Amino acid sequence: MYESSSRIVFEFGPFRLIPSDGLWCEGQFVHLPPKELAVLVTLVGQYGAVVSKQELFHTVWPGDPVSDESLTRCIYVLRKLFAQHGLTYIETLHRRGYRFSGTVKVSDGVKPVEPVSLTPPKPTVNTINPEAREAFMQGMSRLHLRHPRDIEQSIRCLQRAIELEPHFTRAYVGLASAFRIALFRPSQYDAMLKPALEHVLSEALSQIPQERDARAMQAWSRAVFNHEWESSLTTLNELISADPTLWTVRSDWAFLQLCLGHVDAALNELRLVVGQNPFLVESSCCLVYALAAAGHYEAALTQARAAFERLPSMSAISGVMAYAASLCGMHDEAVAAAERATHLSDRNPLELVVLISTLYQAGDHAAAEKVYQELVGQSVWAPSSVAVPALLIEGPEACFSWLEKAHADKCYLLPIFLLDPRLEPVRQHSRYEALVASVRRTPAGNSGTTPVVPPMKHRPHNTAPQE
């Protein structure tokens, strides 16, 4: 019997690279800016092979104009880091590109546990056929970049890995991760995302019933789609109890607490998670929302600015920065951040929502209404996200219409948007109260929200800003 993590792990010298989480050296987290980390992931993912400049440009800066100097700077930063340990991992091959020449051990975190099953273990990343393994690594590498085009390519790569190796559990869990990230971005997969996520999680758990990342994602999915809050939080608590360093799982736990309106519990956990791993995009965004929901607008903006310094190429980070700046009345900064978010996301509906609200609150009502017409003319995949701009542009009736449509569709974003302080004008309405009660309902006698893992006794050095 085996238990494992969905994160592919590359180990070389004193370093441990997990594409979805970051780089560690001798157990200590190593800060790398997003582009430098993406270059390293690409090179290590193809260790021993020559990676051309063109491939690096396409992978790390998809669709963006970029100069050789940008890539040269990334290579310089990486070489300087390795040189501190007397290592020269990155070779330059004249007119051909770069090669990672270190000895790399690849694993997927699989480790034996007692009792040992008599059933032969499923294939791991080291025993599957090379073509499936390569497709898996390419898919996971693309997943780190988070751009819609990269997410779609990641899904194709991971689906290919499963076609080649139907019992490759890691590929199923990786594909589930890709589907979950795609939920936050419009793509060609919109209509199939929810059933596809459920299917691949079921496949992963049929192979390894205790697969912790699949169990965590399944719990998250059942909570946000089916409002199964109690059982989902119980599952996450069990996983965290077994391993308190599961930062993504702890982030999911905090997200569910935020959806239930338990803002203080979410804040405490998100501060810890972001302090331990500041490059988890969803955790940083949730922390900004939690601070805003608690009325700490300036702290929310401080956190958003700090996240932007770490992750300037992520549209979601620019979006929450615009959101926080708008709440603080910093309208010029808010509009600039909102416009940057829409540019980075190819006018993703969620980023259009931010732009509409930002323009309106900055006093440019005509521009806000124009973007609003663009938004409602699309196939809006997250109806609850439109509630605030609908309230601003059309009034309370339109706001309720979008919220109730989201509830009918079991829209996963509905609970988080109910926290938006800009909905205050409709909060006292009976329709709003009934909606909140329906979404957050849990069995009587046990809300399932008490964490079984207390906060860590020490706070890390790089904690999130306090209000």
C-alpha positions in Angstrom: 0.0 0.0 0.0 1.3 3.4 -0.9 0.4 7.0 -0.1 1.7 9.9 -2.1 1.6 13.6 -2.9 0.5 14.9 -6.3 3.6 17.1 -6.5 6.3 15.9 -8.7 9.7 16.4 -7.0 13.1 17.0 -8.5 16.1 16.6 -6.3 19.6 17.7 -7.2 22.5 18.3 -4.8 21.1 20.1 -1.7 18.1 21.3 -3.7 14.5 20.1 -3.9 12.3 21.6 -6.6 8.5 21.1 -6.5 7.1 22.9 -9.6 3.7 23.6 -7.9 5.3 25.0 -4.7 8.8 26.3 -5.3 12.4 25.6 -4.4 14.0 24.4 -1.2 17.7 24.1 -0.2 18.5 21.9 2.8 15.0 22.2 4.1 14.8 26.0 3.8 12.5 27.8 1.3 14.4 29.7 -1.4 12.8 32.8 -2.7 12.9 32.9 -6.5 10.9 35.4 -8.6 8.2 33.8 -10.8 10.1 34.1 -14.1 13.4 32.7 -12.6 11.4 29.8 -11.0 9.6 29.1 -14.3 13.0 29.0 -16.2 14.4 26.6 -13.6 11.3 24.4 -13.8 11.6 24.2 -17.6 15.3 23.4 -17.6 15.1 20.8 -14.8 12.0 19.3 -16.3 14.1 18.5 -19.4 17.4 17.8 -17.5 20.2 16.6 -19.8 18.5 18.0 -22.9 19.2 21.3 -24.6 16.3 23.7 -24.2 16.4 26.5 -26.9 15.8 30.1 -26.2 12.7 30.1 -28.3 11.2 27.3 -26.1 12.0 29.2 -23.0 10.5 32.4 -24.3 7.3 30.5 -25.3 7.1 28.7 -22.0 8.0 31.4 -19.5 6.7 34.5 -21.4 3.8 33.1 -23.5 2.5 35.6 -26.0 4.5 38.5 -24.5 7.3 40.5 -26.3 10.5 39.7 -24.5 14.2 40.4 -25.0 17.2 38.2 -24.7 18.2 40.3 -21.7 15.2 39.1 -19.7 16.2 35.4 -20.2 19.9 36.2 -19.5 19.0 37.9 -16.2 17.0 34.8 -15.1 20.0 32.5 -16.0 22.3 34.9 -14.1 20.2 34.8 -11.0 20.0 31.0 -11.1 23.7 30.5 -11.7 24.5 33.0 -8.8 22.3 30.9 -6.5 24.0 27.6 -7.4 27.4 29.2 -7.3 26.9 29.9 -3.6 27.0 26.2 -3.1 29.9 25.6 -5.5 27.6 24.2 -8.2 27.5 24.9 -11.9 24.3 23.3 -13.1 23.3 25.4 -16.1 25.4 25.1 -19.3 25.2 27.5 -22.2 25.5 25.8 -25.6 26.4 28.4 -28.3 23.5 29.1 -30.6 21.6 26.2 -29.3 20.3 27.2 -25.8 20.8 26.0 -22.3 21.1 22.6 -20.5 20.6 21.6 -16.9 23.6 19.2 -16.4 23.1 18.2 -12.8 22.2 14.8 -11.6 18.5 14.8 -11.0 16.4 12.4 -9.0 12.7 12.5 -10.0 10.0 11.2 -7.7 6.4 11.9 -6.9 6.6 11.7 -3.1 5.6 8.0 -3.0 6.7 6.2 0.2 5.7 2.8 1.6 3.6 2.7 4.8 2.6 -0.1 7.0 1.0 -2.5 6.6 2.4 -3.5 3.2 -0.2 -4.7 0.8 0.2 -7.9 -1.1 -1.2 -6.2 -4.2 1.5 -4.9 -6.5 1.8 -1.1 -6.3 0.5 1.1 -9.2 3.2 2.5 -11.5 5.1 5.5 -10.1 6.7 8.3 -12.0 10.0 6.3 -12.1 8.5 3.1 -13.5 6.0 4.2 -16.1 6.9 4.3 -19.8 9.2 7.3 -20.7 6.7 8.9 -23.1 4.0 9.1 -20.4 6.5 10.3 -17.9 7.6 13.1 -20.2 4.0 14.1 -21.0 3.4 14.2 -17.2 6.4 16.4 -16.5 5.5 18.8 -19.3 2.0 19.1 -18.1 3.0 19.8 -14.5 5.6 22.3 -15.7 3.0 24.2 -17.7 0.6 24.1 -14.8 3.0 26.3 -12.8 2.7 29.2 -15.2 -1.1 29.7 -14.8 -1.8 31.5 -18.1 -5.0 30.2 -19.8 -3.0 28.9 -22.8 -0.6 27.1 -20.5 -3.4 25.5 -18.5 -5.0 24.2 -21.7 -1.6 22.7 -22.8 -1.1 21.3 -19.4 -4.5 19.5 -19.6 -3.6 18.1 -23.0 -0.2 16.8 -21.8 -1.7 15.2 -18.7 -4.5 13.6 -20.7 -1.9 12.2 -23.0 0.0 10.7 -20.1 -3.1 9.0 -18.9 -3.8 7.6 -22.4 -0.3 6.1 -22.5 -0.5 4.8 -18.9 -4.0 4.3 -17.6 -2.9 3.5 -14.1 -0.6 6.5 -13.7 -2.3 7.9 -10.5 0.0 11.0 -10.4 -1.3 12.0 -13.8 -4.9 11.8 -12.7 -4.2 14.0 -9.6 -2.2 16.4 -11.8 -5.1 16.6 -14.2 -7.5 17.3 -11.4 -5.2 20.2 -10.3 -5.3 21.6 -13.8 -9.0 21.4 -14.0 -9.3 23.1 -10.6 -7.1 26.0 -11.7 -9.0 26.2 -15.0 -12.2 26.8 -13.0 -10.8 30.3 -12.3 -10.1 31.0 -16.0 -12.3 30.8 -19.1 -11.2 28.2 -21.5 -12.4 25.7 -24.1 -13.0 23.3 -21.2 -15.6 25.4 -19.4 -18.7 23.1 -19.9 -16.8 19.9 -18.8 -14.8 21.2 -15.8 -17.0 20.2 -13.0 -17.8 16.6 -14.2 -14.3 16.2 -15.4 -12.9 17.2 -12.0 -15.2 14.7 -10.3 -14.2 11.9 -12.8 -10.5 12.3 -12.5 -10.6 12.5 -8.7 -12.7 9.3 -8.6 -10.2 7.6 -10.9 -7.2 8.6 -8.7 -9.0 7.5 -5.5 -10.0 4.2 -7.0 -6.3 3.5 -7.5 -5.0 4.8 -4.1 -8.0 5.4 -1.8 -5.9 7.4 0.7 -4.3 9.7 -1.9 -4.2 12.9 0.1 -4.2 15.5 -2.6 -7.1 13.8 -4.4 -9.0 13.6 -1.1 -8.3 17.2 -0.4 -9.5 18.3 -3.8 -12.6 16.1 -3.6 -13.5 17.7 -0.2 -13.0 21.2 -1.7 -15.2 20.3 -4.7 -18.0 18.8 -2.6 -18.1 21.8 -0.4 -18.1 24.5 -3.1 -20.3 22.7 -5.6 -22.7 20.7 -3.3 -22.4 22.7 0.0 -21.2 19.7 1.9 -19.4 21.8 4.4 -19.2 19.6 7.4 -17.9 16.4 5.8 -15.5 18.4 3.6 -14.0 20.2 6.6 -13.7 16.9 8.5 -11.7 15.4 5.7 -9.4 18.4 5.5 -8.9 18.4 9.2 -7.9 14.7 9.1 -5.3 15.4 6.4 -3.9 18.4 8.2 -3.7 16.4 11.5 -1.6 13.8 9.7 0.7 16.4 8.2 0.5 20.1 9.3 2.9 21.1 6.5 0.3 20.6 3.8 0.0 24.3 3.0 -2.3 23.9 0.0 -4.7 21.8 2.1 -4.6 24.3 4.9 -5.3 27.0 2.3 -8.3 25.1 1.1 -9.5 24.8 4.8 -9.2 28.5 5.2 -11.1 29.1 1.9 -14.0 27.1 3.1 -14.0 28.9 6.4 -14.1 32.2 4.5 -17.0 30.9 2.5 -18.9 30.1 5.7 -18.3 33.6 7.0 -15.8 32.6 9.6 -13.4 35.4 8.8 -11.2 35.3 11.9 -10.4 31.6 11.5 -9.7 32.1 7.8 -7.4 35.1 8.5 -5.3 33.2 11.1 -4.8 30.3 8.8 -4.1 32.3 5.7 -1.5 34.4 7.4 0.3 31.3 8.4 0.1 29.7 5.0 1.2 32.8 3.1 4.0 33.2 5.6 5.2 29.7 5.0 4.7 29.7 1.2 4.3 33.2 -0.2 4.0 31.9 -3.8 0.7 30.2 -3.5 -1.4 32.4 -5.7 -4.8 31.4 -4.3 -3.7 31.8 -0.7 -2.5 35.3 -1.3 -5.7 36.3 -3.0 -7.8 34.7 -0.3 -5.9 36.6 2.4 -6.7 39.9 0.6 -10.4 39.0 0.5 -10.3 37.9 4.1 -8.7 41.1 5.3 -11.3 43.1 3.3 -14.2 41.1 4.7 -12.9 41.9 8.2 -12.9 45.6 7.3 -9.1 45.9 7.3 -8.9 47.6 3.9 -5.4 49.1 4.4 -4.0 45.8 5.5 -5.6 44.2 2.5 -3.9 46.7 0.2 -0.6 46.2 1.9 -0.9 42.4 1.4 -1.9 42.8 -2.2 1.1 45.0 -2.9 3.4 42.5 -1.3 1.9 39.7 -3.3 2.3 41.7 -6.5 6.0 42.2 -5.8 6.3 38.4 -5.6 4.0 37.5 -8.5 3.7 40.5 -10.9 2.7 38.3 -13.9 -0.4 36.8 -12.2 -3.6 38.4 -13.3 -5.4 37.3 -10.2 -2.9 39.2 -8.0 -3.3 42.4 -10.0 -7.1 41.9 -9.7 -7.1 41.7 -5.9 -4.7 44.6 -5.8 -7.2 46.7 -7.8 -10.0 45.4 -5.4 -8.1 46.5 -2.3 -6.9 49.8 -3.7 -10.5 50.6 -4.7 -11.8 49.9 -1.2 -9.1 52.3 0.1 -10.1 55.0 -2.3 -6.8 54.8 -4.2 -8.5 55.1 -7.5 -5.6 55.7 -9.8 -3.7 52.7 -8.4 -6.9 50.6 -8.6 -7.6 51.5 -12.3 -4.0 50.8 -13.3 -4.0 47.4 -11.5 -7.4 46.5 -13.0 -6.3 47.3 -16.5 -3.1 45.3 -16.0 -5.2 42.3 -14.8 -7.4 42.4 -17.9 -4.3 42.6 -20.1 -2.6 39.7 -18.4 -5.8 37.5 -18.5 -6.9 38.3 -22.1 -10.0 40.0 -20.6 -11.0 37.2 -18.3 -14.6 37.8 -17.0 -13.4 37.9 -13.4 -10.9 40.6 -14.3 -13.5 42.5 -16.2 -15.7 42.5 -13.1 -12.8 44.1 -11.2 -12.3 46.7 -13.9 -16.0 47.6 -14.0 -16.2 48.2 -10.2 -12.9 50.1 -10.2 -13.9 52.4 -13.0 -17.3 53.0 -11.4 -15.9 53.9 -8.0 -13.3 56.1 -9.7 -16.1 58.1 -11.1 -15.9 57.0 -14.8 -19.4 55.6 -15.0 -19.6 55.7 -18.8 -16.4 53.5 -19.1 -17.7 51.2 -16.4 -21.0 50.7 -18.2 -19.2 50.0 -21.5 -17.1 47.2 -20.0 -20.3 45.9 -18.2 -22.0 45.5 -21.5 -19.0 43.6 -22.8 -19.1 41.3 -19.7 -22.9 40.5 -19.8 -22.6 39.9 -23.6 -20.3 36.9 -22.9 -21.1 33.5 -21.5 -20.5 34.4 -17.9 -19.2 31.3 -16.2 -19.3 32.7 -12.7 -22.6 34.5 -12.3 -22.1 35.5 -8.7 -19.0 37.6 -9.7 -21.3 39.9 -11.6 -23.4 40.8 -8.6 -21.4 43.8 -7.5 -21.0 45.5 -10.9 -24.7 44.7 -11.6 -25.6 46.5 -8.3 -23.5 49.5 -9.3 -24.7 49.7 -12.9 -28.3 48.4 -12.8 -29.4 48.3 -9.1 -30.4 45.8 -6.5 -32.8 43.8 -8.6 -30.1 43.0 -11.2 -27.7 42.1 -8.3 -30.2 39.6 -6.8 -30.8 38.1 -10.3 -27.1 37.2 -10.7 -26.8 35.9 -7.2 -29.8 33.7 -7.5 -28.7 32.4 -10.9 -25.4 31.5 -9.3 -27.2 29.6 -6.5 -29.3 27.7 -9.0 -26.3 26.8 -11.0 -24.3 25.8 -7.8 -21.7 28.3 -8.8 -18.5 27.6 -6.9 -17.7 31.3 -6.4 -21.0 32.3 -4.8 -20.0 32.0 -1.1 -16.8 34.1 -1.5 -18.6 36.9 -3.3 -21.2 37.1 -0.6 -18.5 38.6 1.6 -17.9 41.6 -0.6 -18.4 44.7 1.5 -19.8 46.5 -1.5 -23.0 44.4 -1.2 -23.9 46.2 2.0 -26.9 48.0 0.4 -28.6 44.7 -0.2 -27.5 42.8 3.0 -30.7 43.5 5.0 -33.0 42.3 2.3 -34.9 39.0 3.0 -33.8 37.6 -0.4 -30.2 38.1 0.5 -30.6 36.5 4.0 -32.4 33.5 2.5 -29.6 33.1 0.0 -26.8 33.2 2.5 -28.7 30.7 4.8 -29.2 28.3 2.0 -25.5 28.4 0.8 -24.0 28.1 4.3 -26.4 25.6 5.8 -24.8 22.8 7.8 -26.3 20.1 9.9 -27.6 21.2 13.3 -25.4 20.7 16.3 -22.0 20.6 14.4 -20.8 23.2 12.0 -17.7 21.1 11.2 -15.6 24.3 11.4 -13.5 23.8 14.5 -9.9 23.0 13.3 -8.3 20.0 14.9 -4.8 21.4 14.4 -3.9 24.4 16.5 -1.9 27.3 15.0 1.8 26.6 14.9 3.6 27.8 18.1 6.2 29.9 16.2 5.4 32.4 13.5 7.7 32.4 10.4 10.0 35.3 9.7 8.1 36.3 6.5 4.6 36.6 8.0 1.9 38.4 6.1 1.3 42.0 7.1 -0.8 42.6 10.2 -3.7 45.0 10.2 
